[in-house]
């Protein structure tokens, strides 16, 4: 069994370099770094700390030019199996930890490993349903951080906001706990309750929020008519069915001959790249939507607008905030650069790198590797900077409490002023 596990580790390490892409895009809030393995113990005169030979079978599985490089890895593997106090150790967890540690060593928070459970959950959030509180989260910091609550979810109804840190869960401090483990504690069956201790920017003391988990069905698109004959469309995610849902609702709204359109991308954590291009193409008739630039010197991949958009002429304004990330920033950036509409709100999240998801063999999860960065049509980078709104409007705690939406009010005013 151990020989098989040893060979499996090398095969998986090789697969990281050889396998093709599973999907191109970004699932916001599902960042999954895991700490690297501990360093080697001190080598001294103790008989338990003598250098050990490479395990049988390892050299056969390791490419010849890498055998010297990987010798410390196999020595460590052998030391753990011979010396670690709690035996037997779990070879599968060691393998997953090795993969996670290798990716973490790159220093890129978006290049990560997802174990089989995490991988399934990441896909389910785009397919439309899962059980939990309904929030996209970022697991790359000290604590689990909310990227954006999902519209009409238990999290949103409980007042959870983008930027909130979950510093304790059910009364247990998450200090020093891997945020990915914290994320799993937040998930749970519908009907059960979780108590989150929240640290919020500009709020002096942490506070508790009790949330009843539910089955989260993610509606990609919501729409309605506002006063002054203004159409309103809110996009919640860029998933598998988003483009068709958007087309259906645009068709219904445009039949009412609105003066203009407010397109709300606030708290939209992103999704599939292709969906982002299709969504932007409903408003932009031609030209570049987004380009992908690689680090190896190859020519950029350019994603152009797809002909046949439904809302190419209607005046529009786009709402963004700190929870607008990835695919949302692609669409908003294209609309801003094209001059198709102004952005209203606050600076967006700043997630402008491209990841390939590669499913590993034997249902061992997946790796997500950053391969490029996104640039807007006017060659502006999104990554770590975000998009700057044309009209800056913040939302205060009092606004949330009172149910006011000054950003939406400003968007409508900006729109109506543009068509006078």
Secondary structure by P-SEA (a helix, b strand, c coil): caaaaaaaaaaaaaaaacccccccccccccbbbbbccccccccccccccccccccccccccccccccccaaaaaaaaaaaacccccccccaaaaaaaaaaaaaaaacccccccccaaaaaaaaaaaaccccccbbbbbccccccccccccccccccccccccccccccccccccccccaaaaaaaacccccbbbbbbcccccccbbbbbbbbbcccccccccccccccbbbbbbbcccccaaaaaaaaaaaaaaaacccbbbbbccccccccaaaaaaaaaacccccccbbbbbcccccbbbbccccccccccccbbbbbcccccaaaaaaaaaaaaaccbbbcccccccccbbbbbbbbccccbbbbbbccccccccccccccccccccbbbbbcaaaaaacccaaaaaaaaaaaaaac
